[in-house]
Amino acid sequence: MANPVAVAARLQNRKTIFAVDVDEEHIVDAREALRKASSKMPLRVRILEEKLN
């Protein structure tokens, strides 16, 4: 019997994977961090912005 080599998460379409809460002055940095993280994901990624009160 072999040992497991890797672990994978089963994701559904249109589910949030990462959520970041930042001040307006750090939006550019947050988008860049999410863009870099998305390059490591084996799927298409959309980065959405939502302004909260």
C-alpha positions, 0 to 999 in steps of 0.5 A, spaced: 500 500 500 502 506 498 502 513 502 498 519 499 502 523 495 498 530 495 491 533 497 486 536 493 480 540 495 474 539 491 471 546 489 464 548 486 463 553 480 462 560 483 465 559 490 469 564 493 476 561 495 479 568 497 476 574 501 480 580 503 478 586 507 483 592 506 482 599 506 482 603 500 489 605 500 491 598 499 486 596 494 492 596 489 496 591 493 491 586 495 489 586 487 496 584 486 497 579 491 490 576 489 493 576 482 499 572 484 495 567 488 491 566 482 497 564 478 498 558 482 491 555 482 489 550 476 483 554 474 481 560 471 480 566 476 476 572 477 478 578 482 471 582 484 471 588 488 465 590 492 465 596 496 462 595 504 460 600 508 
